[in-house]
Amino acid sequence: MEIIENLIQTNFKKEDKKNQIVLCHTSRTLFDYMVSIKFRFGGKPIRLPHYIISRDGRILQLLDEELNGYFTNNDRINSKSIVVCLENLGWLEKEPLKHHHINWIGNIYKEKVFDRKWRDYFFWQPYTDIQVEKTAELCLELTKKHKIEKNFIGHNTKVKGVESFIGIITRSNFDEFATDLSPAFDFEKFNKLLNDE
């Protein structure tokens, strides 16, 4: 597994023990996401994922795993989690009288959408097969390295008490307003890859 290191220098706090992996997505293209990191807040990001997995399966490490990336609004999750963010536009809206969809910042998407009503949205950009495979590969590596149990909640709905869960979760498991990971993620394939190593 090749990891492209692009570690961003921060003064983020080091944490003692990581026992969760949080899966989420960028809600924009990788290029737009990296530009936002570079230029928002004067080039000093206030929240970062540890890893990003691009649509073509490249794994980029942005932050040392031992650091708290302050990625979520939940401090109990932040202090003990490693955040893996998949490049994905997230929810999409059909542009009236046009043959494409757009996401919340206006990125145009002209390919096939995943169609399922969830959390008041109907259309989603699919995740790629290679993303699901590389996410499983990275999670297996991280669970071994940090001695995190390979437990996986296996869905994207809110779970009461998820802060105490040891294993792999999605951002939507602890935030009823989060839309990542979306229904377009192949939870069944990911779980099979985790357990068929």
N, C-alpha and C positions, 0 to 999 in steps of 0.2 A: 504494500500500500504506500503510494507516494503522497506525501503531504508537502504542500508548498507553504513555506514559512514566510509570513509577512507580519511578524510580530510587531504590534504597535506599542510604543513606549508610553506607559501610563504610570500614575502614582496610585493605582488601585491597590486595595488591601489584600494581603496574602491570607488564605484560609487554611486551617489545619486539615480538614477531612472533607473529601467530596464523596457523596453517596447517591447522587442523582445525576441523570443526564436528561436535559430538557431539549426536546425537538421542537423547532419552530420554522418559520420561513421569513424571507426578506420583504415580501409584499412589493417588490420592484425588481428590476433587472440587477444583475451583479454589478454592472458598471455604475448604475445609478446609486446603488447601495454603497459602493466604495467611495464614490464622489461625496456622498452625504457624510460619510465618516471623516473624510479629509477636510471638508470645509465647514461643517456645522460646528457650532460652539468654538469657533476660532481654531479648528484643527485639534482640539482637545476633547475627544468624545467622552460623554458622561456615562455611556452604557455600550457594552460590546459583547458580541457572542465570542466564544472561544474558537469556533470553527464555522466555516461556510462551505457548503457543498454545491458546486455549480451544476447547471443543467447537463453539462457534458461529463460530470463525475469527478472534476478536479476538487481536491480537498485543500482548502486554505486555512491555515492556522493564524488567527489574528492576535490571540492573547494566550499567555502562559496558563495552563490548566489550573494551577494552584491559586490564581488570582480570582477575586470576586469581580465579575464583569458588570454587576449592577444592572443586568439586562432586563429583568422583570420589575413589576411594581411590588413584588412580594419579597421582603428582605429575608424571610426564613428560607425561601427557595434559592435566592441569590447566593447566600453564603455557602451552601453545600452542593451547588450544581455546576456542571459543565454544560454549556449551551452550544448545541449544534443547529445551525440555521441553514435551511435549504433555499437555494435561489428559486423563487416562485412568485408570480404576480398575485397569487391569492384569489380573492373573489373578483368577478368580472361583471360588467354590465354590457348589454347589447346596445350598440349605437343605433338609434333609429335611422331607418332608410339606408343603412350601410351594411357591408358584409364583414364586419369585424366587431370585436368586443374591446372594452377599455377597462383598466383598473382604476383605483381611487386617485392616482396621480396622472392619469391620462395616457399611460403606456398602451399602445395599440397591440392587440393580440388577434392574429388572423387564422390561427390553426384551430383544430378541434377542441371543444371545451368539454369539461366534465359537468354533467347536468344533474344536480341534486339540491333540493331545498334544504338549507341548514343555516341556522342563526340569521334568518331573514335575507339570505342571499340564495341565488339560484345557479349561477355559473361559476366555474373554477378553472384555473389553469391546471392541467394535469402535471404531476411530478413525473420525471423520466424513470425508466427502469434502472438505468445506471445510477441515478441518485439514490433509489431505494437500496440497491446493492451496496453502494459505497457507504451509505448511512449505517447499514448493518455491520459492515466491515469495521468502520471507525468505532461504532459502539462496542463491538466485541473487543477491540484493542483497548478501549478506555476502561471497560469493565475489568479486564485482566490487570491492567496497570494500576488502577486505583482500588482494586478489590471491591467493586460495586456488583451487587447481585444482578443477574440477567433478567430480573423480573421486568415485565413490560405490561402496562395497563391494557394496551391493545385496542384502544378506541380514542375518540377525541371529545368526549363529553365531560362535563365537570364531575369531579370525584371529591366527595367530602373527606377531609383529612389527608389530602394528597401531600401536604407538606411533610408528613411523617413517612411517606412511602419511600422505600429504598429500591432503586432501579431506574427504569427509563419511562419518562412521562412526556406529554406534549404540553405546550403552553395552554391550550384550551382545556386541559384537565384541571387547572386551578383558577382559570379566569373565564367566567361565563360570557364575556364579551370578546374574547380572543377568537380568531378564526384560523388559527394554525395549531396544528396541522389540519388542513381542510379534508373534507370527505374524499377528495381526489387521491389522497395517499393510500397506497396498498398496504394496509395494516396487516392483512393476513400473510402476504409475501414477506414483509419485514419480520414478522414473528417467526415464520418458518426459517428464514435465513439466520436469525439469532439462535435458534435451537438446533439447527442442523449443521453446526460448524464442523 
